[in-house]
Structure formats: structure tokens, C-alpha cells
Amino acid sequence: AHMNEKPFDTIVIHGLVRDAQGRKMSKSLGNGIDPLEVIDKYGADALRLTLITGNAPGNDMRFSNTKMDNSRNFANKMWNASRFVLLNLDDDTKPIIPETLQIEDKWILSKLNSAVKSVDEYLGAYKITEASRVLEQFVDDLSNWFVRRSRRRFSKNDDAEDKKEAFWTLWKVLEKTAVMLAP
């Protein structure tokens, strides 16, 4: 039924999803993909990420298993970082604001603030691929550097205040990163 209203305020038009060789996907070529099979193999988040990364507005994108592997690895980084935080969550490490922060805590929070600003600007301009690129780089920094550094602070350090600082920072950064990834 018509409601005499615009159905959408904004429409985003994207190019075709092509196979790895650049051919249009079709049943006759047998090069199409079944999204449910891809989700079973790689996960829904990996499929979503693959479809938005490397896909410049107005251009067609090539779909490949390599891109799916990269997207699955990205999702695994987020999963592992989140699992690390949740495994260390107990009564002594509840996420409360510490009075001081270590230099690495300040560094990752600074990187987070830059990422938030860039992602907000890119999403506001419908530059979804650029926003995803910023997020991928930030999650790499978070996982490859900060989470590893925090693990050392949790495992070998008996300083309860240092653990509280590390945990609070990880908690805040993961929370904000999850919010940025949601759209």
C-alpha cells in the first residue's frame, strides 16, 4: 500500500559483485556464490566486511576467498581481544576509571580518538570503504600491539593498579570499537 511518504531518505548505490577474475557472477557461468555457504564457512561478519572493503563507490568489486580469509582474520582479532578482556573480568578488575594511565594506554586511546573522528567523517559522507580501512588499521594496532602488551601487564605484574589501568583501557577501547563496527 502507498503511504504517500518517501520510503528512504538516502539510497547508496554500489557496483556489481564480480568473481575473482572480474567476470559478472551468473548461474550459466557457475561462478555465483551462495551467501549461506559463505556464512557457514567464514561467518556473517566476515561476509559483511568483505562486501564493504575495497569497494569504491561506483566501481564493481571482485569477490574472492582471499578477501574472505582476510575478513575472517579481522573478525577473529576482534573476537580474541574481546575474549581476553572477558576472561580477565572479575571483581578485582571491574572497568572503573583509573586515576593514572600508562603511556601505552594513552597511546591507544589517542589512536582510538583519531579512528572515531575519521570513521564518523567517512560514514557521514557515505565513504564506507574508507571507514572500514580505518577500522581495520586500528584493530591491527589494538590486537598486534596493545593487547599483547596488556597480556604482559596482566600475567607477570603484581601491581593491582597497573592491571586496573590496562583493563579499563582495554574495556573502553573494545567498547568504542564495537560501536564503530556496528554500522
C-alpha positions in Angstrom: 0.0 0.0 0.0 1.2 3.5 -0.8 1.6 5.8 2.2 2.4 9.0 0.3 5.8 9.1 2.0 9.3 8.7 0.7 10.4 5.2 1.6 14.0 6.2 2.1 15.9 9.4 2.8 19.1 8.1 1.4 20.0 5.4 -1.1 23.5 4.1 -1.6 24.2 2.6 -5.0 27.1 0.1 -5.4 28.6 -1.7 -8.3 28.3 -5.3 -9.2 30.0 -8.1 -7.1 32.1 -10.0 -9.6 34.2 -13.2 -9.3 37.9 -13.2 -8.6 38.6 -13.0 -12.4 36.4 -9.9 -12.8 33.5 -11.8 -14.5 29.9 -11.0 -13.7 28.5 -13.7 -11.5 25.9 -15.8 -13.1 24.3 -19.2 -13.0 25.3 -20.0 -16.5 29.0 -19.5 -15.8 28.6 -21.3 -12.5 30.6 -18.7 -10.7 28.0 -17.4 -8.3 28.2 -17.8 -4.6 25.6 -19.0 -2.0 25.7 -16.5 0.8 24.6 -19.1 3.3 27.5 -21.4 2.4 29.9 -18.5 2.7 28.5 -17.6 6.1 28.8 -21.3 7.2 32.5 -21.3 6.2 33.6 -17.8 7.1 30.9 -16.2 9.3 28.4 -13.5 8.6 30.7 -10.7 9.9 33.4 -11.8 7.5 31.0 -11.7 4.6 29.7 -8.2 5.6 33.3 -6.9 5.9 34.3 -8.4 2.5 31.4 -6.7 0.8 32.3 -3.3 2.1 36.1 -3.3 1.9 37.9 -2.5 -1.2 34.6 -1.5 -2.9 34.9 2.1 -4.1 31.6 3.9 -4.9 30.6 3.4 -8.5 33.1 0.6 -9.1 32.5 -3.1 -9.3 34.2 -5.3 -6.7 35.9 -8.7 -7.0 34.8 -11.4 -4.6 37.5 -13.9 -3.7 38.3 -16.5 -1.0 41.5 -14.4 -0.2 39.3 -11.4 0.7 37.1 -13.7 2.8 40.1 -15.1 4.6 41.3 -11.6 5.4 37.9 -10.6 6.7 37.6 -13.7 8.8 41.1 -13.0 10.3 39.9 -9.4 11.1 36.8 -10.8 12.9 39.0 -13.3 14.8 41.2 -10.5 16.0 38.2 -8.7 17.5 36.9 -12.0 18.9 40.2 -12.8 20.6 40.7 -9.3 22.0 37.1 -9.4 23.4 37.6 -12.9 24.8 40.8 -11.8 26.5 39.0 -8.9 28.2 36.1 -11.1 29.3 38.3 -13.9 30.6 40.1 -11.3 32.8 36.9 -9.8 34.1 36.4 -10.4 37.8 35.5 -8.5 40.9 39.0 -7.0 41.1 39.2 -5.8 37.5 35.8 -4.2 37.0 36.0 -1.4 34.4 36.4 1.7 36.6 38.2 4.8 35.6 41.8 4.7 36.9 43.5 7.8 38.4 46.5 7.5 36.1 47.3 5.8 32.8 50.5 4.3 31.4 51.9 5.7 28.2 50.7 2.8 26.1 47.2 3.3 27.5 47.3 7.0 26.4 48.7 5.9 23.0 45.9 3.5 22.2 43.2 6.0 23.5 44.7 8.6 21.2 44.6 6.2 18.3 41.0 5.4 19.2 40.0 9.1 19.2 41.6 9.6 15.8 39.8 6.5 14.5 36.5 7.6 15.9 36.8 11.0 14.2 37.8 9.6 10.9 35.1 6.9 10.9 32.5 9.4 11.8 33.6 11.7 8.9 33.7 8.9 6.4 30.4 7.4 7.4 28.8 10.8 7.3 30.0 11.1 3.7 29.0 7.5 2.9 32.6 6.6 2.3 32.1 3.1 3.8 35.2 1.5 2.3 37.4 4.3 3.8 35.8 3.9 7.2 36.4 0.2 7.1 40.0 0.7 6.2 40.5 3.0 9.2 38.8 0.4 11.5 41.0 -2.4 10.1 44.2 -0.5 10.8 43.0 0.4 14.3 42.1 -3.1 15.1 45.5 -4.3 13.9 47.2 -1.8 16.2 45.0 -2.8 19.0 45.5 -6.5 18.6 49.1 -6.7 17.4 50.5 -4.2 19.9 48.2 -3.1 22.7 46.5 -6.4 23.6 49.9 -8.2 23.6 51.4 -5.5 25.8 48.4 -5.8 28.1 48.7 -9.5 28.4 52.2 -9.0 29.9 50.7 -6.5 32.3 48.1 -9.0 33.4 50.3 -12.0 33.7 53.6 -11.0 35.2 52.7 -7.8 37.0 51.5 -8.0 40.6 50.7 -4.3 40.6 46.9 -4.2 41.0 46.7 -0.5 39.9 48.6 -1.3 36.7 46.2 -4.2 35.9 43.2 -1.9 36.6 44.6 0.7 34.2 45.2 -1.9 31.5 41.8 -3.5 31.9 39.9 -0.2 32.0 41.7 0.9 28.8 41.1 -2.4 27.0 37.4 -2.3 28.1 36.8 1.2 26.8 38.7 0.7 23.6 36.9 -2.5 22.8 33.5 -1.0 23.7 34.1 2.0 21.4 35.5 -0.2 18.6 32.4 -2.5 18.7 30.2 0.6 18.4 32.2 1.8 15.4 31.9 -1.6 13.8 28.2 -1.9 14.3 27.1 0.1 11.2 
